[in-house]
Amino acid sequence: MSVYSGKPVTIARQIDDIYAKVSDLGQYRDLVEQLPAEQREKLQGVEFRGDAIKMDAPGVGELVFKITERTAPTHVGLNAEGCPIPLKLSLDLVDVDGASTRLTPRVDIQIPAMLRPFIGGKIQEAADKFGEVFTSLFPTA
């Protein structure tokens, strides 16, 4: 398994609040519609469906991730459905100071070593975009 960690982001909310939001993806549909057009633009190709999120991955196409792990309040794991290779997204949460939470997205993917130089950059880009999705929905510190 290769692991690609997205850029950690700090969100100015308590860890329990963030966990409640990231462990229930269905509530985001209405929230996205209320965002200013500039923030909605950042979420192009991302759609929330109950316990799943659909996103357009550069160079890969449409991926659907379903929540398969919940460890309150520090971890949410999602597995790709219909993907030809094992692929998992994780959100790890850390309490920063009681009022802020650090969120780190991570992509775990099983790819042959010889292909890593060719597609590793695209996977890293997807990991970073995954973090951007949540920073678009919460104010960051």
Salt bridges, closest charged atoms under 4 A:
ASP17 OD2 - ARG13 NH1 3.56
GLU47 OE2 - ARG49 NE 3.12
ASP51 OD1 - ARG70 NH2 3.11
ASP56 OD1 - LYS54 NZ 3.72
GLU69 OE1 - HIS75 NE2 2.74
GLU69 OE2 - LYS88 NZ 2.53
ASP92 OD1 - HIS75 ND1 2.84
ASP92 OD2 - ARG106 NH1 2.82
ASP108 OD2 - ARG106 NE 3.30
